[in-house]
Amino acid sequence: MIVDIVFGFLGAGKTTFITRVLKEWGSKEKTVVLVNEFGEVGIDGELLAAEGGNVVEMPSGCICCTLQADFRAQLLEISRAIRPERVIIEPTGVATIAQVRSIIAAQLFENTIRQINDILIADATGFMGLYKANRHFVESQVENADIVLLNKCDKVDRTKAMVTRSAISAINPEITVLTAEFGAVDWADYHLALSAAPRYKRTRIEDEHHRANDGVQNLMAEAVGQGHPHFDEEEDALGYESYGCVFGDLSFDRSALEAFFRELNKPTSGAGEIVRAKGVFRLGDRAILMELASGEFSFQPMGQLKQSKVSIIGKGLNREMIGAALERCVAKDV
């Protein structure tokens, strides 16, 4: 089977891109999406499943450290029980991609996985700011990618997009950078870029499996030691923590929710430094997805929803305040 690792920082548009992939060739080959989100409440798995994807969700934690054993076991179970042609892995937005890749490329999978594609989704609106604040993390992501999709190019002017693209190419001169809007790319260019990736000009990757297996024990040791950027599933060394809540069958007031999300985007909100907020909410007999990413609020209608839930990621989160504000968004009985 082929494994696509679709990675990128929080809010870059990974889930949107995977949705596009499923629509493009989901009906042409058997595909499974393995989702691992940062924080205790997952949203992306439900969104992808709503698009008809065969989705497997990993529990709270990071597949490159605290969930290594679960990740290996889950990938083996998928390959044996479902036997897909393609597995798309969406790791948490703060995962170290080199560690994720080392697990997949281990000799354990040498007769199962014939190709690995590392696809980085970068946010054109926030890449340079993230690079300045977390240089090592960003360079590691770019250096370990086969191709980069520079997403949200419709949100920036042409000059900023070109500067960002040049910065990515300076980190990794051999990489192909494709521009995208709302996760949409030219699929012909996308397939050509993957086929042209130097490490995958061959049809199999036995030598990579063996290299990974030779050093995998050292990599695993580093994953739980001081060299790895995660401490636990709720807070990582970049300083991010998560707030999550599941509301069951409660119904919400749309206007109140929109005001809440817009308030989160203000530095004076008192809720903390919010990096990303995403929630799915019941609105009576309807449902809606609301999201705050890269400083922009967006929403879109959804189909049927079993339960409302929200995930908020940032620094210095005021959990009590956030919880109280969400309670005020619950629809009042008439």
Secondary structure in CASP SS format (residue, H / E / C, confidence):
PFRMAT SS
TARGET T0000
AUTHOR 0000-0000-0000
METHOD secondary structure of the structure
MODEL  1
M C 1.00
I E 1.00
V E 1.00
D E 1.00
I E 1.00
V E 1.00
F E 1.00
G C 1.00
F C 1.00
L C 1.00
G C 1.00
A C 1.00
G C 1.00
K H 1.00
T H 1.00
T H 1.00
F H 1.00
I H 1.00
T H 1.00
R H 1.00
V H 1.00
L H 1.00
K H 1.00
E H 1.00
W H 1.00
G C 1.00
S C 1.00
K C 1.00
E C 1.00
K C 1.00
T E 1.00
V E 1.00
V E 1.00
L E 1.00
V E 1.00
N C 1.00
E C 1.00
F C 1.00
G C 1.00
E C 1.00
V C 1.00
G C 1.00
I C 1.00
D H 1.00
G H 1.00
E H 1.00
L H 1.00
L H 1.00
A H 1.00
A H 1.00
E C 1.00
G C 1.00
G C 1.00
N E 1.00
V E 1.00
V E 1.00
E E 1.00
M C 1.00
P C 1.00
S C 1.00
G C 1.00
C C 1.00
I C 1.00
C C 1.00
C C 1.00
T C 1.00
L C 1.00
Q H 1.00
A H 1.00
D H 1.00
F H 1.00
R H 1.00
A H 1.00
Q H 1.00
L H 1.00
L H 1.00
E H 1.00
I H 1.00
S H 1.00
R H 1.00
A H 1.00
I H 1.00
R C 1.00
P C 1.00
E C 1.00
R E 1.00
V E 1.00
I E 1.00
I E 1.00
E E 1.00
P C 1.00
T C 1.00
G C 1.00
V C 1.00
A C 1.00
T C 1.00
I H 1.00
A H 1.00
Q H 1.00
V H 1.00
R H 1.00
S H 1.00
I H 1.00
I H 1.00
A C 1.00
A C 1.00
Q H 1.00
L H 1.00
F H 1.00
E C 1.00
N C 1.00
T C 1.00
I C 1.00
R C 1.00
Q E 1.00
I E 1.00
N E 1.00
D E 1.00
I E 1.00
L E 1.00
I E 1.00
A E 1.00
D E 1.00
A C 1.00
T C 1.00
G C 1.00
F H 1.00
M H 1.00
G H 1.00
L H 1.00
Y H 1.00
K H 1.00
A H 1.00
N C 1.00
R H 1.00
H H 1.00
F H 1.00
V H 1.00
E H 1.00
S H 1.00
Q H 1.00
V H 1.00
E H 1.00
N C 1.00
A C 1.00
D C 1.00
I E 1.00
V E 1.00
L E 1.00
L E 1.00
N E 1.00
K C 1.00
C H 1.00
D H 1.00
K H 1.00
V C 1.00
D C 1.00
R H 1.00
T H 1.00
K H 1.00
A H 1.00
M H 1.00
V H 1.00
T H 1.00
R H 1.00
S H 1.00
A H 1.00
I H 1.00
S H 1.00
A H 1.00
I H 1.00
N C 1.00
P C 1.00
E C 1.00
I C 1.00
T E 1.00
V E 1.00
L E 1.00
T E 1.00
A C 1.00
E E 1.00
F C 1.00
G C 1.00
A E 1.00
V C 1.00
D C 1.00
W H 1.00
A H 1.00
D H 1.00
Y H 1.00
H H 1.00
L H 1.00
A H 1.00
L H 1.00
S H 1.00
A H 1.00
A C 1.00
P H 1.00
R H 1.00
Y H 1.00
K C 1.00
R C 1.00
T C 1.00
R C 1.00
I C 1.00
E H 1.00
D H 1.00
E H 1.00
H H 1.00
H H 1.00
R H 1.00
A H 1.00
N H 1.00
D H 1.00
G H 1.00
V H 1.00
Q H 1.00
N H 1.00
L H 1.00
M H 1.00
A H 1.00
E H 1.00
A H 1.00
V C 1.00
G C 1.00
Q C 1.00
G C 1.00
H C 1.00
P C 1.00
H E 1.00
F C 1.00
D C 1.00
E C 1.00
E C 1.00
E E 1.00
D E 1.00
A C 1.00
L C 1.00
G C 1.00
Y C 1.00
E E 1.00
S E 1.00
Y E 1.00
G E 1.00
C E 1.00
V E 1.00
F E 1.00
G E 1.00
D C 1.00
L C 1.00
S E 1.00
F E 1.00
D C 1.00
R H 1.00
S H 1.00
A H 1.00
L H 1.00
E H 1.00
A H 1.00
F H 1.00
F H 1.00
R H 1.00
E H 1.00
L H 1.00
N C 1.00
K C 1.00
P C 1.00
T C 1.00
S C 1.00
G C 1.00
A C 1.00
G C 1.00
E E 1.00
I E 1.00
V E 1.00
R E 1.00
A E 1.00
K E 1.00
G E 1.00
V E 1.00
F E 1.00
R E 1.00
L E 1.00
G C 1.00
D C 1.00
R E 1.00
A E 1.00
I E 1.00
L E 1.00
M E 1.00
E E 1.00
L E 1.00
A E 1.00
S C 1.00
G C 1.00
E E 1.00
F E 1.00
S E 1.00
F E 1.00
Q E 1.00
P E 1.00
M E 1.00
G C 1.00
Q C 1.00
L C 1.00
K C 1.00
Q C 1.00
S E 1.00
K E 1.00
V E 1.00
S E 1.00
I E 1.00
I E 1.00
G E 1.00
K E 1.00
G C 1.00
L C 1.00
N C 1.00
R H 1.00
E H 1.00
M H 1.00
I H 1.00
G H 1.00
A H 1.00
A H 1.00
L H 1.00
E H 1.00
R C 1.00
C C 1.00
V E 1.00
A C 1.00
K C 1.00
D C 1.00
V C 1.00
END
